[in-house]
Amino acid sequence: MNNTSRRAFLKAGAIVAAPIAALAAPAALAADPSAARLARLEDERAIEALVRGFLRRFNGNGDCAEFVARAGAIRIDPSVQTIREDMREDAALNFADDGHTASWSRKAEVELLANFSGNTTLEKMARFQGQGSAHSLAKQRIAAEFARTGESWTITHLTLA
Protein backbone atom coordinates (compact mmCIF):
# COMPACT_ATOMS: atom_id res chain seq x y z
CA MET A 1 0.00 0.00 0.00
CA ASN A 2 2.88 2.32 0.75
CA ASN A 3 4.45 1.83 -2.71
CA THR A 4 1.16 2.59 -4.40
CA SER A 5 0.76 5.88 -2.63
CA ARG A 6 4.35 6.82 -3.51
CA ARG A 7 3.72 6.08 -7.18
CA ALA A 8 0.55 8.09 -7.16
CA PHE A 9 2.38 10.96 -5.47
CA LEU A 10 5.21 10.87 -8.06
CA LYS A 11 2.72 10.74 -10.95
CA ALA A 12 0.80 13.68 -9.54
CA GLY A 13 4.06 15.59 -9.05
CA ALA A 14 5.10 14.87 -12.65
CA ILE A 15 1.75 16.07 -13.96
CA VAL A 16 2.02 19.28 -11.95
CA ALA A 17 5.69 19.84 -12.95
CA ALA A 18 5.19 19.29 -16.71
CA PRO A 19 3.70 22.75 -17.42
CA ILE A 20 6.41 24.39 -15.35
CA ALA A 21 9.12 22.51 -17.27
CA ALA A 22 7.51 23.51 -20.56
CA LEU A 23 7.71 27.17 -19.53
CA ALA A 24 11.27 26.85 -18.22
CA ALA A 25 12.70 25.54 -21.51
CA PRO A 26 12.23 28.78 -23.52
CA ALA A 27 13.54 30.79 -20.58
CA ALA A 28 16.65 28.62 -20.48
CA LEU A 29 17.17 29.09 -24.23
CA ALA A 30 16.84 32.85 -23.90
CA ALA A 31 19.53 32.89 -21.23
CA ASP A 32 21.79 30.66 -23.35
CA PRO A 33 25.13 32.40 -23.96
CA SER A 34 25.41 30.82 -27.41
CA ALA A 35 23.42 33.72 -28.91
CA ALA A 36 25.98 36.17 -27.55
CA ARG A 37 28.83 34.01 -28.85
CA LEU A 38 27.20 33.85 -32.28
CA ALA A 39 26.82 37.64 -32.34
CA ARG A 40 30.50 38.02 -31.37
CA LEU A 41 31.57 35.63 -34.15
CA GLU A 42 29.50 37.59 -36.65
CA ASP A 43 31.17 40.81 -35.49
CA GLU A 44 34.63 39.20 -35.83
CA ARG A 45 33.84 38.08 -39.38
CA ALA A 46 32.44 41.49 -40.29
CA ILE A 47 35.60 43.24 -39.07
CA GLU A 48 37.84 40.77 -40.92
CA ALA A 49 35.83 41.35 -44.11
CA LEU A 50 36.05 45.12 -43.58
CA VAL A 51 39.84 44.99 -43.23
CA ARG A 52 40.24 42.77 -46.29
CA GLY A 53 37.95 45.01 -48.33
CA PHE A 54 39.89 48.08 -47.22
CA LEU A 55 43.24 46.50 -48.14
CA ARG A 56 41.96 45.27 -51.50
CA ARG A 57 40.71 48.77 -52.32
CA PHE A 58 43.88 50.45 -50.98
CA ASN A 59 46.06 48.14 -53.08
CA GLY A 60 43.78 48.65 -56.09
CA ASN A 61 42.56 52.15 -56.85
CA GLY A 62 43.18 53.67 -53.41
CA ASP A 63 39.64 55.02 -52.86
CA CYS A 64 38.80 53.77 -49.36
CA ALA A 65 36.19 56.36 -48.37
CA GLU A 66 33.35 53.84 -47.99
CA PHE A 67 35.26 51.97 -45.26
CA VAL A 68 36.01 54.89 -42.94
CA ALA A 69 33.85 56.86 -40.54
CA ARG A 70 35.38 60.25 -41.35
CA ALA A 71 38.09 61.95 -43.35
CA GLY A 72 41.48 61.71 -41.70
CA ALA A 73 40.80 58.33 -40.11
CA ILE A 74 43.54 56.70 -42.22
CA ARG A 75 47.12 57.67 -41.45
CA ILE A 76 49.40 55.94 -43.93
CA ASP A 77 52.60 57.40 -45.34
CA PRO A 78 52.18 58.38 -49.02
CA SER A 79 55.20 56.26 -49.95
CA VAL A 80 53.24 53.07 -49.09
CA GLN A 81 52.16 51.40 -52.33
CA THR A 82 50.71 48.08 -51.15
CA ILE A 83 49.93 46.39 -47.84
CA ARG A 84 49.77 42.61 -47.45
CA GLU A 85 48.62 41.02 -44.20
CA ASP A 86 50.98 38.45 -42.69
CA MET A 87 48.59 35.50 -42.50
CA ARG A 88 51.10 33.44 -40.52
CA GLU A 89 50.08 35.40 -37.44
CA ASP A 90 46.58 35.63 -36.03
CA ALA A 91 45.14 39.09 -35.84
CA ALA A 92 44.66 40.59 -32.38
CA LEU A 93 41.03 41.64 -32.08
CA ASN A 94 39.62 43.12 -28.88
CA PHE A 95 36.08 44.33 -28.28
CA ALA A 96 35.14 47.02 -25.78
CA ASP A 97 32.80 45.99 -22.96
CA ASP A 98 29.88 47.79 -24.62
CA GLY A 99 30.42 45.86 -27.89
CA HIS A 100 30.23 49.03 -29.99
CA THR A 101 33.96 49.58 -30.52
CA ALA A 102 36.87 47.27 -31.26
CA SER A 103 40.60 47.38 -31.90
CA TRP A 104 42.53 45.15 -34.30
CA SER A 105 46.17 44.67 -35.29
CA ARG A 106 48.28 42.33 -37.41
CA LYS A 107 51.76 42.22 -38.90
CA ALA A 108 52.02 43.17 -42.56
CA GLU A 109 54.47 43.40 -45.42
CA VAL A 110 54.47 46.88 -46.91
CA GLU A 111 55.82 47.92 -50.30
CA LEU A 112 57.35 51.39 -50.22
CA LEU A 113 58.17 53.67 -53.14
CA ALA A 114 61.04 56.13 -52.81
CA ASN A 115 61.16 58.81 -55.50
CA PHE A 116 64.58 60.13 -56.53
CA SER A 117 63.80 63.82 -56.48
CA GLY A 118 66.88 65.13 -54.68
CA ASN A 119 70.04 66.68 -56.06
CA THR A 120 72.60 64.18 -54.77
CA THR A 121 74.96 62.59 -57.27
CA LEU A 122 73.38 59.13 -56.82
CA GLU A 123 69.86 60.44 -57.36
CA LYS A 124 70.92 62.39 -60.45
CA MET A 125 72.63 59.28 -61.87
CA ALA A 126 69.56 57.14 -61.16
CA ARG A 127 67.28 59.63 -62.93
CA PHE A 128 69.74 59.87 -65.86
CA GLN A 129 69.54 56.05 -66.21
CA GLY A 130 65.73 56.19 -66.25
CA GLN A 131 65.22 55.14 -62.64
CA GLY A 132 63.14 57.81 -61.00
CA SER A 133 62.19 55.67 -58.01
CA ALA A 134 62.99 52.53 -56.04
CA HIS A 135 60.73 49.96 -54.41
CA SER A 136 61.49 48.32 -51.07
CA LEU A 137 59.70 45.97 -48.68
CA ALA A 138 59.30 46.55 -44.95
CA LYS A 139 57.66 44.68 -42.08
CA GLN A 140 55.16 46.84 -40.22
CA ARG A 141 52.08 46.44 -38.08
CA ILE A 142 48.60 47.52 -39.13
CA ALA A 143 46.58 48.88 -36.21
CA ALA A 144 42.93 49.81 -36.57
CA GLU A 145 40.02 50.90 -34.43
CA PHE A 146 36.39 50.30 -35.39
CA ALA A 147 32.97 51.54 -34.38
CA ARG A 148 29.59 49.93 -34.89
CA THR A 149 27.25 52.04 -37.00
CA GLY A 150 23.85 50.41 -36.93
CA GLU A 151 24.34 46.82 -38.05
CA SER A 152 27.76 47.32 -39.66
CA TRP A 153 31.28 48.38 -38.66
CA THR A 154 33.44 51.26 -39.93
CA ILE A 155 37.10 52.16 -39.48
CA THR A 156 37.57 55.09 -37.13
CA HIS A 157 41.39 55.05 -37.10
CA LEU A 158 44.02 53.07 -39.03
CA THR A 159 47.81 53.40 -38.94
CA LEU A 160 50.96 51.55 -39.96
CA ALA A 161 53.82 51.38 -37.49
SVG drawing of the C-alpha trace seen along z (x, -y; Angstrom):
<svg xmlns="http://www.w3.org/2000/svg" viewBox="-2 -69 79 71">
<polyline fill="none" stroke="black" stroke-width="0.4" points="0.0,0.0 2.9,-2.3 4.5,-1.8 1.2,-2.6 0.8,-5.9 4.4,-6.8 3.7,-6.1 0.6,-8.1 2.4,-11.0 5.2,-10.9 2.7,-10.7 0.8,-13.7 4.1,-15.6 5.1,-14.9 1.8,-16.1 2.0,-19.3 5.7,-19.8 5.2,-19.3 3.7,-22.8 6.4,-24.4 9.1,-22.5 7.5,-23.5 7.7,-27.2 11.3,-26.8 12.7,-25.5 12.2,-28.8 13.5,-30.8 16.6,-28.6 17.2,-29.1 16.8,-32.8 19.5,-32.9 21.8,-30.7 25.1,-32.4 25.4,-30.8 23.4,-33.7 26.0,-36.2 28.8,-34.0 27.2,-33.9 26.8,-37.6 30.5,-38.0 31.6,-35.6 29.5,-37.6 31.2,-40.8 34.6,-39.2 33.8,-38.1 32.4,-41.5 35.6,-43.2 37.8,-40.8 35.8,-41.4 36.1,-45.1 39.8,-45.0 40.2,-42.8 38.0,-45.0 39.9,-48.1 43.2,-46.5 42.0,-45.3 40.7,-48.8 43.9,-50.5 46.1,-48.1 43.8,-48.6 42.6,-52.2 43.2,-53.7 39.6,-55.0 38.8,-53.8 36.2,-56.4 33.4,-53.8 35.3,-52.0 36.0,-54.9 33.8,-56.9 35.4,-60.3 38.1,-61.9 41.5,-61.7 40.8,-58.3 43.5,-56.7 47.1,-57.7 49.4,-55.9 52.6,-57.4 52.2,-58.4 55.2,-56.3 53.2,-53.1 52.2,-51.4 50.7,-48.1 49.9,-46.4 49.8,-42.6 48.6,-41.0 51.0,-38.5 48.6,-35.5 51.1,-33.4 50.1,-35.4 46.6,-35.6 45.1,-39.1 44.7,-40.6 41.0,-41.6 39.6,-43.1 36.1,-44.3 35.1,-47.0 32.8,-46.0 29.9,-47.8 30.4,-45.9 30.2,-49.0 34.0,-49.6 36.9,-47.3 40.6,-47.4 42.5,-45.1 46.2,-44.7 48.3,-42.3 51.8,-42.2 52.0,-43.2 54.5,-43.4 54.5,-46.9 55.8,-47.9 57.3,-51.4 58.2,-53.7 61.0,-56.1 61.2,-58.8 64.6,-60.1 63.8,-63.8 66.9,-65.1 70.0,-66.7 72.6,-64.2 75.0,-62.6 73.4,-59.1 69.9,-60.4 70.9,-62.4 72.6,-59.3 69.6,-57.1 67.3,-59.6 69.7,-59.9 69.5,-56.1 65.7,-56.2 65.2,-55.1 63.1,-57.8 62.2,-55.7 63.0,-52.5 60.7,-50.0 61.5,-48.3 59.7,-46.0 59.3,-46.6 57.7,-44.7 55.2,-46.8 52.1,-46.4 48.6,-47.5 46.6,-48.9 42.9,-49.8 40.0,-50.9 36.4,-50.3 33.0,-51.5 29.6,-49.9 27.2,-52.0 23.9,-50.4 24.3,-46.8 27.8,-47.3 31.3,-48.4 33.4,-51.3 37.1,-52.2 37.6,-55.1 41.4,-55.1 44.0,-53.1 47.8,-53.4 51.0,-51.6 53.8,-51.4"/>
</svg>
